[in-house]
Amino acid sequence: MRRFVTTLALGLGLAGAAQAETWDMPTPYGDATFHTVNIREFAADVETATEGALTITVHSAGSLFPHGEIKNAIRSGQVPAGEFFLSTLANEDLAYGIDSQPFVATSYDDAKKLWAAQKPVVTKLLEGQGLMPLFSVAWPAQGLYTNGEIKTVDDLSGLRFRAYNPVLEQFAALAKAAPVQVEAADIPQAFTTGQVQAMITSPSTGANSKAWDFVDTYTPINAWVPKNIVVVNKRAFDRLDPAVQEAVLAAAATAETRGWEMSAKETEEKVAVMKENGMTIAEPSPELVEGLQSIGAEMLEAWEEQASDDAKAILSTYQN
Ligand code: PCA
């Protein structure tokens, strides 16, 4: 009956849809995050294009589900769509985490090329769980936040280090730091309570969490360019009228392009904000870069030993 009513309404023009749908869409990140601004625009684009037949309500800052539960909430159909940090799934399959491997892709151009190689593999993995990716957007390159300048990897030794995925946890451990998982929204509290003393993240997350309140130095090591992904439950998507499906896919393509453009603007803007607030922007020393690169090389070797053939194919496609 519901399908009939929707179809009929579409025949009369989307605006008349008696059974307009509303989708809840959780994201772990706060309202000031450019990703959140972008997905709200995505939602608005869908609503406009479908003349209200599909309304997507964005729930920011982990308010609907904690970050670690978002993927399974979409999978089980508790929510039809959501956003999360792709490499948080690296323990499920190493293919998800390749964008967070140090010094594999360190620029937007590299990151785009890596996503092109990664997308078919990620799509297939998600498909096996009844999920479908809609779009993926990179964060700015990741830099180091500390109190005082870090001149060599040895200076990281013993620091309680904020981590956001299994890859960074491994990285911190190899630097002899002590990794502690902390969500982006909880960064200020984790620093002020002494739970962590240092972190690696983008200028976006650094500035949004007012890093100057708890650290004085930002070192742009630019070691990787990780991504968020917006995923939909395939059954929920298939239930939509074809015209609405098309509108969602078109808005997703637009959001991916717009998101990468927003991301590229963030680096300069947010580094300037940190500077204005008194932080020292320290160029990484050659010794530090060398030390970090050797950790990266060790990690990539381990990755290649453990990755599936499909995951390894991402790397060879990307490198060729
Ligand atoms: N910000 C998010 C993920 C990567 C980034 O730049 C975070 O720190 O959790």
Residues whose N, C-alpha, C, O or C-beta is under 5 A from the ligand:
A	BS01	PCA	W139 P140 Y164 A184 T201 S202 T205
